[in-house]
Amino acid sequence: MNDPKTIKVFCAEQQVETEHSIDIDGSGEIILSCTAEIGTEEEPMTCSRSLKFAKGTDAKALKKALAAHKAANEGQISVASIEAEKEKLIAELVPDEE
Amino acid sequence: MNKIINYIKANKLNLSLVGVMALFGSVIPHGALAFLPMIGLTATFEFNRDTGAATGSPAKGTTRSTAVTDVNWKNTDTFGTAYSAAPITAGNNSFDIWNFGKFSGSYNQILAGLFAHTATAFGTGLTLKGTPACTGDGDRLLYTTPAASANANLSVDMTSAISIASGVAVCFGATGPEATGKASSTTANPAYTNYLTTQLQTTTSAAPGDTATVTLTLQYNEN
């Protein structure tokens, strides 16, 4: 069986281009889902952030929409990433108790 | 088997008032909302919403509702319908919601608008799409009759809570969100933002039941 096809799409959650699976749902809408592996070895997880496009969107329109998507979402600073950065900084600044 | 989902019990449109009051040439540090007894400049703000078929030129909604305090994404465009009465089937999308801000009262200028999802995560299978950045008439979102099909014009992925500083630019102008004459600042009174349109898109992995209550923030400066 062939491996599912994927395309590189900018993931707003990961803030980089990642491989996205392609599907068409029962309504005919195109769904692109991020397949980036996140989480840990003990608790593996897939990003799964998805994008949807209306039924009938052809390849040309989809490429244009994906370019607009990247331009619109690149540079987002999530609350989660701010918190993670803060935790890291505190961990590096605050000495461990002896 | 389809899963039925209700969602967003009370998605709050929080008005994050980061008021920078420039008075007599002096600028009060960002983040402080100063009380100015002599002038008493205070803009009055409310969210409004357009629903119904697109009408007029530039197009706007047939119905304009005022004093909107929440956003409940649901399987209908009707403002008064409870979200519980119009749940979204997992795999489908909400009707897009055409909110906007309205300013009145006393002020000199409204400027530096930003719009973002700023608090609380959505669950698996939920994607919030929103209006692109608006810097003027050329890139303001034009009203279309709300529908549940995925709105390709909503290019911003608002699913993750982000810092308001990362929010999309909002523009302002007179007459209404649909009107031309939008810019990054306005002295018009009343004044309106561009449409702050959102749509909740779901996949079949979305869990049934209400979603978490999230916060969408509109931040602006006034002087």
Interface residues (C-beta under 8 A of the other chain):
Chain A: A12 E13 D25 G26 S27 E29 I31 S33 S48 R49 S50 L51 K52 F53 A54 K55 T57 A61 A65 A68 H69 A71 A72 N73 G75 Q76 I77 S78 V79 A80 I82
Chain B: G91 N92 N93 T118 A119 A121 T124 G125 T127 P132 A133 S149 A150 N151 A152 S155 V156 D157 T159 S160 A161 I162 S163 A165 S166 V168 Q201 T203 T204 S205
